[in-house]
Amino acid sequence: MKILPEVAKRVSSQDKEDIEMTLKLIEGKDKAHDDKNMSVLFFFWSKYIPQHKQSIKCGGCRQAVLQFWQKVKKEWIK
């Protein structure tokens, strides 16, 4: 996935902190699809990947956005 490393490099340091905190909150809950936290991840999705539309109402889209940011987080750790 070529887009992943590109996005990981472009994310600002403040956005990175916000994304990491949101992922931490999601991972700490039984319900991984908390609307408030998912809306934060969708906001950053639309900010950094506007050409790929995703709907917060779509279960598959929610899972894809969550997994994408989890992979970006792993990329930052490398």
Buried (B, 14 or more C-beta within 10 A) or exposed (E): EEEBEEBBEEBEEEBBEBBBEBBEEBEEEEEEEBEEBBEBBBBBBEEBBEEEEBEBEEEEBBEBBBEBBBBBBEBEEE
